[in-house]
Amino acid sequence: MSKRRPCDAGGSVRAAKRYCLSQAAKLGVIESVSLQNFMCHDNLKFEFEPHVNFIIGPNGSGKSAVATGIILALGGRSSVTGRYTNIKGFVKEGKKQAVVSVTLKNCGDLSYEPEKYGNKVIIERHFTTNNSSSYKIKSETG
C-alpha cells in the first residue's frame, strides 16, 4: 500500500516534482478540439473536462477522428495516424479544406508568453485538397 503526501508537501524540490491529483492541471492541458470538414465531421466542437475524459460512440461515429485531429494539430505527421499517407486525405469528401483547432491551457508559472497569449493558446492547422497545410498559433482572444 503506497502513501501519498499532501499536495502542499513542504515546497521541497522532490515535492515540487510530484503530481497533485486533487487539483486540475494549469498548463498544456487540452481544453477543447474543433474539427471542421475533417474526415467524417462537418463541424464538431469537443470540450474536455479537467481530469479524465472518454470518447465513446458506435463504430464509424468519428471517435478516432478526434484523436487524429489532435495528433495532426500538434505537429504529428499524417503517416503516424495510420489513416492516410498525405494531408489531403483528411479533408472531408466534397470539401476543399479542413481546419482542426486545439485549445490548450496556458496558466501558471511556466506559461508560454502569457502577456501575448493569455490563459489559453489555440493551435490551428488548415489542410487543403492540394495537399498543403499551414499552422496558426493564436491567443485566447483570437
Secondary structure, DSSP 8 states (H G I E B T S, - for coil): ------TT-TT-HHHHTS--TTS---EEEEEEEEEEEETTEEEEEEE--SS------STTSSHHHHHHHHHHHTT--GGGGTS-SSGGGGB-TT-SEEEEEEEEEE-STT-SSHHHHTTEEEEEEEEETTS-EEEEEEETT-
